[in-house]
Amino acid sequence: MSFGMLTPLGGLVTRKSYLHISLLATGIAGITVLCLSTAVFGIGWLVPSWLVPMEIYPSTCRAQGATVSVVA
């Protein structure tokens, strides 16, 4: 959804002189959407796929287990 919102904002930036739109108006909206999408990803999908597998392996094989989980 965030990239779907960023695409029209990028199109507006490329045609800003023709449409008489301020670069600041589209820039603030684009930065807000991008930061929000990064935060939602960090809260949602980042924890199960990157952090949890590294914590469930014992210390002796944590590096190998983390490598396998990242590749998978």
mmCIF file of the N, C-alpha and C atoms, coordinates in Angstrom:
data_MODEL
# 
_entry.id   MODEL 
# 
loop_
_atom_site.group_PDB 
_atom_site.id 
_atom_site.type_symbol 
_atom_site.label_atom_id 
_atom_site.label_alt_id 
_atom_site.label_comp_id 
_atom_site.label_asym_id 
_atom_site.label_entity_id 
_atom_site.label_seq_id 
_atom_site.pdbx_PDB_ins_code 
_atom_site.Cartn_x 
_atom_site.Cartn_y 
_atom_site.Cartn_z 
_atom_site.occupancy 
_atom_site.B_iso_or_equiv 
_atom_site.pdbx_formal_charge 
_atom_site.auth_seq_id 
_atom_site.auth_comp_id 
_atom_site.auth_asym_id 
_atom_site.auth_atom_id 
_atom_site.pdbx_PDB_model_num 
ATOM 1   N N  . MET A 1 1  ? 0.826  -1.189  0.000   1.00 0.00 ? 1  MET A N  1 
ATOM 2   C CA . MET A 1 1  ? 0.000  0.000   0.000   1.00 0.00 ? 1  MET A CA 1 
ATOM 3   C C  . MET A 1 1  ? 0.869  1.252   0.000   1.00 0.00 ? 1  MET A C  1 
ATOM 4   N N  . SER A 1 2  ? 1.981  1.192   0.734   1.00 0.00 ? 2  SER A N  1 
ATOM 5   C CA . SER A 1 2  ? 2.818  2.392   0.805   1.00 0.00 ? 2  SER A CA 1 
ATOM 6   C C  . SER A 1 2  ? 3.473  2.690   -0.539  1.00 0.00 ? 2  SER A C  1 
ATOM 7   N N  . PHE A 1 3  ? 3.929  1.659   -1.236  1.00 0.00 ? 3  PHE A N  1 
ATOM 8   C CA . PHE A 1 3  ? 4.520  1.910   -2.546  1.00 0.00 ? 3  PHE A CA 1 
ATOM 9   C C  . PHE A 1 3  ? 3.458  2.329   -3.558  1.00 0.00 ? 3  PHE A C  1 
ATOM 10  N N  . GLY A 1 4  ? 2.245  1.851   -3.371  1.00 0.00 ? 4  GLY A N  1 
ATOM 11  C CA . GLY A 1 4  ? 1.144  2.322   -4.208  1.00 0.00 ? 4  GLY A CA 1 
ATOM 12  C C  . GLY A 1 4  ? 0.833  3.794   -3.979  1.00 0.00 ? 4  GLY A C  1 
ATOM 13  N N  . MET A 1 5  ? 1.085  4.276   -2.770  1.00 0.00 ? 5  MET A N  1 
ATOM 14  C CA . MET A 1 5  ? 0.897  5.698   -2.487  1.00 0.00 ? 5  MET A CA 1 
ATOM 15  C C  . MET A 1 5  ? 2.099  6.523   -2.951  1.00 0.00 ? 5  MET A C  1 
ATOM 16  N N  . LEU A 1 6  ? 3.292  5.929   -2.892  1.00 0.00 ? 6  LEU A N  1 
ATOM 17  C CA . LEU A 1 6  ? 4.487  6.659   -3.313  1.00 0.00 ? 6  LEU A CA 1 
ATOM 18  C C  . LEU A 1 6  ? 4.575  6.835   -4.825  1.00 0.00 ? 6  LEU A C  1 
ATOM 19  N N  . THR A 1 7  ? 4.003  5.915   -5.582  1.00 0.00 ? 7  THR A N  1 
ATOM 20  C CA . THR A 1 7  ? 4.057  6.005   -7.036  1.00 0.00 ? 7  THR A CA 1 
ATOM 21  C C  . THR A 1 7  ? 3.356  7.251   -7.578  1.00 0.00 ? 7  THR A C  1 
ATOM 22  N N  . PRO A 1 8  ? 2.114  7.543   -7.191  1.00 0.00 ? 8  PRO A N  1 
ATOM 23  C CA . PRO A 1 8  ? 1.501  8.784   -7.683  1.00 0.00 ? 8  PRO A CA 1 
ATOM 24  C C  . PRO A 1 8  ? 2.209  10.037  -7.165  1.00 0.00 ? 8  PRO A C  1 
ATOM 25  N N  . LEU A 1 9  ? 2.741  9.969   -5.950  1.00 0.00 ? 9  LEU A N  1 
ATOM 26  C CA . LEU A 1 9  ? 3.472  11.131  -5.440  1.00 0.00 ? 9  LEU A CA 1 
ATOM 27  C C  . LEU A 1 9  ? 4.728  11.388  -6.273  1.00 0.00 ? 9  LEU A C  1 
ATOM 28  N N  . GLY A 1 10 ? 5.405  10.332  -6.683  1.00 0.00 ? 10 GLY A N  1 
ATOM 29  C CA . GLY A 1 10 ? 6.558  10.488  -7.574  1.00 0.00 ? 10 GLY A CA 1 
ATOM 30  C C  . GLY A 1 10 ? 6.155  11.022  -8.931  1.00 0.00 ? 10 GLY A C  1 
ATOM 31  N N  . GLY A 1 11 ? 5.006  10.587  -9.427  1.00 0.00 ? 11 GLY A N  1 
ATOM 32  C CA . GLY A 1 11 ? 4.508  11.129  -10.695 1.00 0.00 ? 11 GLY A CA 1 
ATOM 33  C C  . GLY A 1 11 ? 4.163  12.605  -10.595 1.00 0.00 ? 11 GLY A C  1 
ATOM 34  N N  . LEU A 1 12 ? 3.628  13.006  -9.453  1.00 0.00 ? 12 LEU A N  1 
ATOM 35  C CA . LEU A 1 12 ? 3.330  14.426  -9.254  1.00 0.00 ? 12 LEU A CA 1 
ATOM 36  C C  . LEU A 1 12 ? 4.603  15.260  -9.192  1.00 0.00 ? 12 LEU A C  1 
ATOM 37  N N  . VAL A 1 13 ? 5.659  14.705  -8.617  1.00 0.00 ? 13 VAL A N  1 
ATOM 38  C CA . VAL A 1 13 ? 6.922  15.440  -8.540  1.00 0.00 ? 13 VAL A CA 1 
ATOM 39  C C  . VAL A 1 13 ? 7.503  15.654  -9.925  1.00 0.00 ? 13 VAL A C  1 
ATOM 40  N N  . THR A 1 14 ? 7.416  14.650  -10.792 1.00 0.00 ? 14 THR A N  1 
ATOM 41  C CA . THR A 1 14 ? 7.983  14.795  -12.135 1.00 0.00 ? 14 THR A CA 1 
ATOM 42  C C  . THR A 1 14 ? 7.198  15.786  -12.980 1.00 0.00 ? 14 THR A C  1 
ATOM 43  N N  . ARG A 1 15 ? 5.941  16.007  -12.658 1.00 0.00 ? 15 ARG A N  1 
ATOM 44  C CA . ARG A 1 15 ? 5.110  16.953  -13.420 1.00 0.00 ? 15 ARG A CA 1 
ATOM 45  C C  . ARG A 1 15 ? 4.722  18.181  -12.592 1.00 0.00 ? 15 ARG A C  1 
ATOM 46  N N  . LYS A 1 16 ? 5.538  18.525  -11.603 1.00 0.00 ? 16 LYS A N  1 
ATOM 47  C CA . LYS A 1 16 ? 5.178  19.602  -10.686 1.00 0.00 ? 16 LYS A CA 1 
ATOM 48  C C  . LYS A 1 16 ? 5.103  20.959  -11.369 1.00 0.00 ? 16 LYS A C  1 
ATOM 49  N N  . SER A 1 17 ? 5.947  21.215  -12.366 1.00 0.00 ? 17 SER A N  1 
ATOM 50  C CA . SER A 1 17 ? 5.895  22.519  -13.036 1.00 0.00 ? 17 SER A CA 1 
ATOM 51  C C  . SER A 1 17 ? 4.662  22.632  -13.934 1.00 0.00 ? 17 SER A C  1 
ATOM 52  N N  . TYR A 1 18 ? 4.259  21.540  -14.537 1.00 0.00 ? 18 TYR A N  1 
ATOM 53  C CA . TYR A 1 18 ? 3.075  21.548  -15.401 1.00 0.00 ? 18 TYR A CA 1 
ATOM 54  C C  . TYR A 1 18 ? 1.795  21.674  -14.577 1.00 0.00 ? 18 TYR A C  1 
ATOM 55  N N  . LEU A 1 19 ? 1.768  20.999  -13.425 1.00 0.00 ? 19 LEU A N  1 
ATOM 56  C CA . LEU A 1 19 ? 0.570  21.012  -12.585 1.00 0.00 ? 19 LEU A CA 1 
ATOM 57  C C  . LEU A 1 19 ? 0.583  22.125  -11.535 1.00 0.00 ? 19 LEU A C  1 
ATOM 58  N N  . HIS A 1 20 ? 1.695  22.864  -11.443 1.00 0.00 ? 20 HIS A N  1 
ATOM 59  C CA . HIS A 1 20 ? 1.846  23.954  -10.474 1.00 0.00 ? 20 HIS A CA 1 
ATOM 60  C C  . HIS A 1 20 ? 1.661  23.455  -9.038  1.00 0.00 ? 20 HIS A C  1 
ATOM 61  N N  . ILE A 1 21 ? 2.350  22.364  -8.730  1.00 0.00 ? 21 ILE A N  1 
ATOM 62  C CA . ILE A 1 21 ? 2.305  21.779  -7.392  1.00 0.00 ? 21 ILE A CA 1 
ATOM 63  C C  . ILE A 1 21 ? 3.644  22.039  -6.710  1.00 0.00 ? 21 ILE A C  1 
ATOM 64  N N  . SER A 1 22 ? 3.599  22.408  -5.464  1.00 0.00 ? 22 SER A N  1 
ATOM 65  C CA . SER A 1 22 ? 4.822  22.654  -4.698  1.00 0.00 ? 22 SER A CA 1 
ATOM 66  C C  . SER A 1 22 ? 5.558  21.345  -4.427  1.00 0.00 ? 22 SER A C  1 
ATOM 67  N N  . LEU A 1 23 ? 6.876  21.384  -4.549  1.00 0.00 ? 23 LEU A N  1 
ATOM 68  C CA . LEU A 1 23 ? 7.687  20.209  -4.253  1.00 0.00 ? 23 LEU A CA 1 
ATOM 69  C C  . LEU A 1 23 ? 7.589  19.852  -2.776  1.00 0.00 ? 23 LEU A C  1 
ATOM 70  N N  . LEU A 1 24 ? 7.417  20.852  -1.929  1.00 0.00 ? 24 LEU A N  1 
ATOM 71  C CA . LEU A 1 24 ? 7.308  20.616  -0.497  1.00 0.00 ? 24 LEU A CA 1 
ATOM 72  C C  . LEU A 1 24 ? 6.039  19.834  -0.152  1.00 0.00 ? 24 LEU A C  1 
ATOM 73  N N  . ALA A 1 25 ? 4.949  20.091  -0.846  1.00 0.00 ? 25 ALA A N  1 
ATOM 74  C CA . ALA A 1 25 ? 3.684  19.403  -0.567  1.00 0.00 ? 25 ALA A CA 1 
ATOM 75  C C  . ALA A 1 25 ? 3.785  17.910  -0.849  1.00 0.00 ? 25 ALA A C  1 
ATOM 76  N N  . THR A 1 26 ? 4.366  17.547  -1.968  1.00 0.00 ? 26 THR A N  1 
ATOM 77  C CA . THR A 1 26 ? 4.511  16.123  -2.282  1.00 0.00 ? 26 THR A CA 1 
ATOM 78  C C  . THR A 1 26 ? 5.651  15.498  -1.493  1.00 0.00 ? 26 THR A C  1 
ATOM 79  N N  . GLY A 1 27 ? 6.675  16.273  -1.169  1.00 0.00 ? 27 GLY A N  1 
ATOM 80  C CA . GLY A 1 27 ? 7.810  15.747  -0.416  1.00 0.00 ? 27 GLY A CA 1 
ATOM 81  C C  . GLY A 1 27 ? 7.440  15.366  1.003   1.00 0.00 ? 27 GLY A C  1 
ATOM 82  N N  . ILE A 1 28 ? 6.665  16.203  1.667   1.00 0.00 ? 28 ILE A N  1 
ATOM 83  C CA . ILE A 1 28 ? 6.252  15.899  3.039   1.00 0.00 ? 28 ILE A CA 1 
ATOM 84  C C  . ILE A 1 28 ? 5.369  14.655  3.067   1.00 0.00 ? 28 ILE A C  1 
ATOM 85  N N  . ALA A 1 29 ? 4.457  14.555  2.140   1.00 0.00 ? 29 ALA A N  1 
ATOM 86  C CA . ALA A 1 29 ? 3.590  13.370  2.087   1.00 0.00 ? 29 ALA A CA 1 
ATOM 87  C C  . ALA A 1 29 ? 4.409  12.115  1.777   1.00 0.00 ? 29 ALA A C  1 
ATOM 88  N N  . GLY A 1 30 ? 5.350  12.202  0.850   1.00 0.00 ? 30 GLY A N  1 
ATOM 89  C CA . GLY A 1 30 ? 6.172  11.049  0.492   1.00 0.00 ? 30 GLY A CA 1 
ATOM 90  C C  . GLY A 1 30 ? 7.066  10.590  1.631   1.00 0.00 ? 30 GLY A C  1 
ATOM 91  N N  . ILE A 1 31 ? 7.693  11.534  2.316   1.00 0.00 ? 31 ILE A N  1 
ATOM 92  C CA . ILE A 1 31 ? 8.558  11.177  3.445   1.00 0.00 ? 31 ILE A CA 1 
ATOM 93  C C  . ILE A 1 31 ? 7.741  10.563  4.576   1.00 0.00 ? 31 ILE A C  1 
ATOM 94  N N  . THR A 1 32 ? 6.557  11.096  4.814   1.00 0.00 ? 32 THR A N  1 
ATOM 95  C CA . THR A 1 32 ? 5.699  10.551  5.866   1.00 0.00 ? 32 THR A CA 1 
ATOM 96  C C  . THR A 1 32 ? 5.294  9.116   5.551   1.00 0.00 ? 32 THR A C  1 
ATOM 97  N N  . VAL A 1 33 ? 4.895  8.857   4.322   1.00 0.00 ? 33 VAL A N  1 
ATOM 98  C CA . VAL A 1 33 ? 4.485  7.504   3.927   1.00 0.00 ? 33 VAL A CA 1 
ATOM 99  C C  . VAL A 1 33 ? 5.665  6.547   4.013   1.00 0.00 ? 33 VAL A C  1 
ATOM 100 N N  . LEU A 1 34 ? 6.841  6.978   3.572   1.00 0.00 ? 34 LEU A N  1 
ATOM 101 C CA . LEU A 1 34 ? 8.014  6.104   3.597   1.00 0.00 ? 34 LEU A CA 1 
ATOM 102 C C  . LEU A 1 34 ? 8.443  5.784   5.028   1.00 0.00 ? 34 LEU A C  1 
ATOM 103 N N  . CYS A 1 35 ? 8.462  6.767   5.900   1.00 0.00 ? 35 CYS A N  1 
ATOM 104 C CA . CYS A 1 35 ? 8.834  6.524   7.304   1.00 0.00 ? 35 CYS A CA 1 
ATOM 105 C C  . CYS A 1 35 ? 7.806  5.650   8.007   1.00 0.00 ? 35 CYS A C  1 
ATOM 106 N N  . LEU A 1 36 ? 6.543  5.871   7.727   1.00 0.00 ? 36 LEU A N  1 
ATOM 107 C CA . LEU A 1 36 ? 5.492  5.056   8.329   1.00 0.00 ? 36 LEU A CA 1 
ATOM 108 C C  . LEU A 1 36 ? 5.591  3.609   7.861   1.00 0.00 ? 36 LEU A C  1 
ATOM 109 N N  . SER A 1 37 ? 5.864  3.411   6.586   1.00 0.00 ? 37 SER A N  1 
ATOM 110 C CA . SER A 1 37 ? 5.992  2.050   6.070   1.00 0.00 ? 37 SER A CA 1 
ATOM 111 C C  . SER A 1 37 ? 7.200  1.343   6.673   1.00 0.00 ? 37 SER A C  1 
ATOM 112 N N  . THR A 1 38 ? 8.310  2.049   6.863   1.00 0.00 ? 38 THR A N  1 
ATOM 113 C CA . THR A 1 38 ? 9.490  1.460   7.488   1.00 0.00 ? 38 THR A CA 1 
ATOM 114 C C  . THR A 1 38 ? 9.211  1.096   8.939   1.00 0.00 ? 38 THR A C  1 
ATOM 115 N N  . ALA A 1 39 ? 8.496  1.948   9.649   1.00 0.00 ? 39 ALA A N  1 
ATOM 116 C CA . ALA A 1 39 ? 8.164  1.665   11.046  1.00 0.00 ? 39 ALA A CA 1 
ATOM 117 C C  . ALA A 1 39 ? 7.231  0.472   11.165  1.00 0.00 ? 39 ALA A C  1 
ATOM 118 N N  . VAL A 1 40 ? 6.241  0.398   10.299  1.00 0.00 ? 40 VAL A N  1 
ATOM 119 C CA . VAL A 1 40 ? 5.305  -0.738  10.346  1.00 0.00 ? 40 VAL A CA 1 
ATOM 120 C C  . VAL A 1 40 ? 6.024  -2.036  10.011  1.00 0.00 ? 40 VAL A C  1 
ATOM 121 N N  . PHE A 1 41 ? 6.937  -2.002  9.053   1.00 0.00 ? 41 PHE A N  1 
ATOM 122 C CA . PHE A 1 41 ? 7.716  -3.201  8.738   1.00 0.00 ? 41 PHE A CA 1 
ATOM 123 C C  . PHE A 1 41 ? 8.582  -3.612  9.919   1.00 0.00 ? 41 PHE A C  1 
ATOM 124 N N  . GLY A 1 42 ? 9.209  -2.650  10.569  1.00 0.00 ? 42 GLY A N  1 
ATOM 125 C CA . GLY A 1 42 ? 10.061 -2.952  11.714  1.00 0.00 ? 42 GLY A CA 1 
ATOM 126 C C  . GLY A 1 42 ? 9.293  -3.544  12.874  1.00 0.00 ? 42 GLY A C  1 
ATOM 127 N N  . ILE A 1 43 ? 8.082  -3.091  13.087  1.00 0.00 ? 43 ILE A N  1 
ATOM 128 C CA . ILE A 1 43 ? 7.268  -3.606  14.181  1.00 0.00 ? 43 ILE A CA 1 
ATOM 129 C C  . ILE A 1 43 ? 6.662  -4.955  13.818  1.00 0.00 ? 43 ILE A C  1 
ATOM 130 N N  . GLY A 1 44 ? 6.276  -5.122  12.558  1.00 0.00 ? 44 GLY A N  1 
ATOM 131 C CA . GLY A 1 44 ? 5.559  -6.325  12.156  1.00 0.00 ? 44 GLY A CA 1 
ATOM 132 C C  . GLY A 1 44 ? 6.425  -7.462  11.672  1.00 0.00 ? 44 GLY A C  1 
ATOM 133 N N  . TRP A 1 45 ? 7.006  -7.346  10.483  1.00 0.00 ? 45 TRP A N  1 
ATOM 134 C CA . TRP A 1 45 ? 7.690  -8.465  9.854   1.00 0.00 ? 45 TRP A CA 1 
ATOM 135 C C  . TRP A 1 45 ? 9.142  -8.621  10.253  1.00 0.00 ? 45 TRP A C  1 
ATOM 136 N N  . LEU A 1 46 ? 9.754  -7.603  10.782  1.00 0.00 ? 46 LEU A N  1 
ATOM 137 C CA . LEU A 1 46 ? 11.176 -7.694  11.099  1.00 0.00 ? 46 LEU A CA 1 
ATOM 138 C C  . LEU A 1 46 ? 11.451 -8.629  12.271  1.00 0.00 ? 46 LEU A C  1 
ATOM 139 N N  . VAL A 1 47 ? 10.619 -8.581  13.276  1.00 0.00 ? 47 VAL A N  1 
ATOM 140 C CA . VAL A 1 47 ? 10.868 -9.376  14.483  1.00 0.00 ? 47 VAL A CA 1 
ATOM 141 C C  . VAL A 1 47 ? 10.811 -10.876 14.210  1.00 0.00 ? 47 VAL A C  1 
ATOM 142 N N  . PRO A 1 48 ? 9.753  -11.421 13.604  1.00 0.00 ? 48 PRO A N  1 
ATOM 143 C CA . PRO A 1 48 ? 9.721  -12.876 13.430  1.00 0.00 ? 48 PRO A CA 1 
ATOM 144 C C  . PRO A 1 48 ? 10.775 -13.412 12.473  1.00 0.00 ? 48 PRO A C  1 
ATOM 145 N N  . SER A 1 49 ? 11.077 -12.682 11.432  1.00 0.00 ? 49 SER A N  1 
ATOM 146 C CA . SER A 1 49 ? 11.959 -13.250 10.410  1.00 0.00 ? 49 SER A CA 1 
ATOM 147 C C  . SER A 1 49 ? 13.441 -13.030 10.675  1.00 0.00 ? 49 SER A C  1 
ATOM 148 N N  . TRP A 1 50 ? 13.825 -12.025 11.454  1.00 0.00 ? 50 TRP A N  1 
ATOM 149 C CA . TRP A 1 50 ? 15.239 -11.748 11.670  1.00 0.00 ? 50 TRP A CA 1 
ATOM 150 C C  . TRP A 1 50 ? 15.673 -11.929 13.123  1.00 0.00 ? 50 TRP A C  1 
ATOM 151 N N  . LEU A 1 51 ? 14.891 -11.470 14.057  1.00 0.00 ? 51 LEU A N  1 
ATOM 152 C CA . LEU A 1 51 ? 15.350 -11.457 15.441  1.00 0.00 ? 51 LEU A CA 1 
ATOM 153 C C  . LEU A 1 51 ? 15.041 -12.735 16.208  1.00 0.00 ? 51 LEU A C  1 
ATOM 154 N N  . VAL A 1 52 ? 13.866 -13.287 16.043  1.00 0.00 ? 52 VAL A N  1 
ATOM 155 C CA . VAL A 1 52 ? 13.480 -14.470 16.809  1.00 0.00 ? 52 VAL A CA 1 
ATOM 156 C C  . VAL A 1 52 ? 14.352 -15.686 16.475  1.00 0.00 ? 52 VAL A C  1 
ATOM 157 N N  . PRO A 1 53 ? 14.621 -15.995 15.197  1.00 0.00 ? 53 PRO A N  1 
ATOM 158 C CA . PRO A 1 53 ? 15.469 -17.169 14.926  1.00 0.00 ? 53 PRO A CA 1 
ATOM 159 C C  . PRO A 1 53 ? 16.859 -17.057 15.529  1.00 0.00 ? 53 PRO A C  1 
ATOM 160 N N  . MET A 1 54 ? 17.387 -15.855 15.655  1.00 0.00 ? 54 MET A N  1 
ATOM 161 C CA . MET A 1 54 ? 18.716 -15.707 16.242  1.00 0.00 ? 54 MET A CA 1 
ATOM 162 C C  . MET A 1 54 ? 18.705 -15.947 17.749  1.00 0.00 ? 54 MET A C  1 
ATOM 163 N N  . GLU A 1 55 ? 17.567 -15.813 18.379  1.00 0.00 ? 55 GLU A N  1 
ATOM 164 C CA . GLU A 1 55 ? 17.481 -15.992 19.825  1.00 0.00 ? 55 GLU A CA 1 
ATOM 165 C C  . GLU A 1 55 ? 17.128 -17.420 20.234  1.00 0.00 ? 55 GLU A C  1 
ATOM 166 N N  . ILE A 1 56 ? 16.604 -18.236 19.327  1.00 0.00 ? 56 ILE A N  1 
ATOM 167 C CA . ILE A 1 56 ? 16.193 -19.582 19.727  1.00 0.00 ? 56 ILE A CA 1 
ATOM 168 C C  . ILE A 1 56 ? 17.325 -20.600 19.648  1.00 0.00 ? 56 ILE A C  1 
ATOM 169 N N  . TYR A 1 57 ? 18.397 -20.263 18.937  1.00 0.00 ? 57 TYR A N  1 
ATOM 170 C CA . TYR A 1 57 ? 19.532 -21.184 18.854  1.00 0.00 ? 57 TYR A CA 1 
ATOM 171 C C  . TYR A 1 57 ? 20.439 -21.011 20.069  1.00 0.00 ? 57 TYR A C  1 
ATOM 172 N N  . PRO A 1 58 ? 21.090 -22.090 20.513  1.00 0.00 ? 58 PRO A N  1 
ATOM 173 C CA . PRO A 1 58 ? 22.051 -21.944 21.611  1.00 0.00 ? 58 PRO A CA 1 
ATOM 174 C C  . PRO A 1 58 ? 23.268 -21.126 21.160  1.00 0.00 ? 58 PRO A C  1 
ATOM 175 N N  . SER A 1 59 ? 24.004 -20.631 22.118  1.00 0.00 ? 59 SER A N  1 
ATOM 176 C CA . SER A 1 59 ? 25.134 -19.740 21.807  1.00 0.00 ? 59 SER A CA 1 
ATOM 177 C C  . SER A 1 59 ? 26.206 -20.409 20.962  1.00 0.00 ? 59 SER A C  1 
ATOM 178 N N  . THR A 1 60 ? 26.347 -21.709 21.064  1.00 0.00 ? 60 THR A N  1 
ATOM 179 C CA . THR A 1 60 ? 27.408 -22.398 20.327  1.00 0.00 ? 60 THR A CA 1 
ATOM 180 C C  . THR A 1 60 ? 27.158 -22.433 18.823  1.00 0.00 ? 60 THR A C  1 
ATOM 181 N N  . CYS A 1 61 ? 25.910 -22.443 18.413  1.00 0.00 ? 61 CYS A N  1 
ATOM 182 C CA . CYS A 1 61 ? 25.622 -22.504 16.973  1.00 0.00 ? 61 CYS A CA 1 
ATOM 183 C C  . CYS A 1 61 ? 24.734 -21.345 16.523  1.00 0.00 ? 61 CYS A C  1 
ATOM 184 N N  . ARG A 1 62 ? 24.772 -20.234 17.227  1.00 0.00 ? 62 ARG A N  1 
ATOM 185 C CA . ARG A 1 62 ? 23.906 -19.103 16.902  1.00 0.00 ? 62 ARG A CA 1 
ATOM 186 C C  . ARG A 1 62 ? 24.242 -18.490 15.539  1.00 0.00 ? 62 ARG A C  1 
ATOM 187 N N  . ALA A 1 63 ? 25.520 -18.375 15.208  1.00 0.00 ? 63 ALA A N  1 
ATOM 188 C CA . ALA A 1 63 ? 25.916 -17.773 13.921  1.00 0.00 ? 63 ALA A CA 1 
ATOM 189 C C  . ALA A 1 63 ? 25.425 -18.612 12.745  1.00 0.00 ? 63 ALA A C  1 
ATOM 190 N N  . GLN A 1 64 ? 25.581 -19.920 12.844  1.00 0.00 ? 64 GLN A N  1 
ATOM 191 C CA . GLN A 1 64 ? 25.127 -20.799 11.756  1.00 0.00 ? 64 GLN A CA 1 
ATOM 192 C C  . GLN A 1 64 ? 23.607 -20.789 11.650  1.00 0.00 ? 64 GLN A C  1 
ATOM 193 N N  . GLY A 1 65 ? 22.917 -20.828 12.765  1.00 0.00 ? 65 GLY A N  1 
ATOM 194 C CA . GLY A 1 65 ? 21.457 -20.791 12.740  1.00 0.00 ? 65 GLY A CA 1 
ATOM 195 C C  . GLY A 1 65 ? 20.914 -19.476 12.209  1.00 0.00 ? 65 GLY A C  1 
ATOM 196 N N  . ALA A 1 66 ? 21.558 -18.368 12.577  1.00 0.00 ? 66 ALA A N  1 
ATOM 197 C CA . ALA A 1 66 ? 21.139 -17.064 12.073  1.00 0.00 ? 66 ALA A CA 1 
ATOM 198 C C  . ALA A 1 66 ? 21.372 -16.970 10.574  1.00 0.00 ? 66 ALA A C  1 
ATOM 199 N N  . THR A 1 67 ? 22.476 -17.545 10.102  1.00 0.00 ? 67 THR A N  1 
ATOM 200 C CA . THR A 1 67 ? 22.748 -17.529 8.662   1.00 0.00 ? 67 THR A CA 1 
ATOM 201 C C  . THR A 1 67 ? 21.703 -18.296 7.897   1.00 0.00 ? 67 THR A C  1 
ATOM 202 N N  . VAL A 1 68 ? 21.343 -19.470 8.377   1.00 0.00 ? 68 VAL A N  1 
ATOM 203 C CA . VAL A 1 68 ? 20.333 -20.294 7.702   1.00 0.00 ? 68 VAL A CA 1 
ATOM 204 C C  . VAL A 1 68 ? 18.978 -19.590 7.707   1.00 0.00 ? 68 VAL A C  1 
ATOM 205 N N  . SER A 1 69 ? 18.608 -18.969 8.814   1.00 0.00 ? 69 SER A N  1 
ATOM 206 C CA . SER A 1 69 ? 17.300 -18.304 8.873   1.00 0.00 ? 69 SER A CA 1 
ATOM 207 C C  . SER A 1 69 ? 17.243 -17.082 7.977   1.00 0.00 ? 69 SER A C  1 
ATOM 208 N N  . VAL A 1 70 ? 18.362 -16.358 7.857   1.00 0.00 ? 70 VAL A N  1 
ATOM 209 C CA . VAL A 1 70 ? 18.376 -15.178 6.969   1.00 0.00 ? 70 VAL A CA 1 
ATOM 210 C C  . VAL A 1 70 ? 18.299 -15.599 5.514   1.00 0.00 ? 70 VAL A C  1 
ATOM 211 N N  . VAL A 1 71 ? 19.034 -16.647 5.154   1.00 0.00 ? 71 VAL A N  1 
ATOM 212 C CA . VAL A 1 71 ? 19.004 -17.124 3.764   1.00 0.00 ? 71 VAL A CA 1 
ATOM 213 C C  . VAL A 1 71 ? 17.617 -17.667 3.412   1.00 0.00 ? 71 VAL A C  1 
ATOM 214 N N  . ALA A 1 72 ? 17.006 -18.376 4.348   1.00 0.00 ? 72 ALA A N  1 
ATOM 215 C CA . ALA A 1 72 ? 15.674 -18.934 4.100   1.00 0.00 ? 72 ALA A CA 1 
ATOM 216 C C  . ALA A 1 72 ? 14.649 -17.820 3.998   1.00 0.00 ? 72 ALA A C  1 
# 
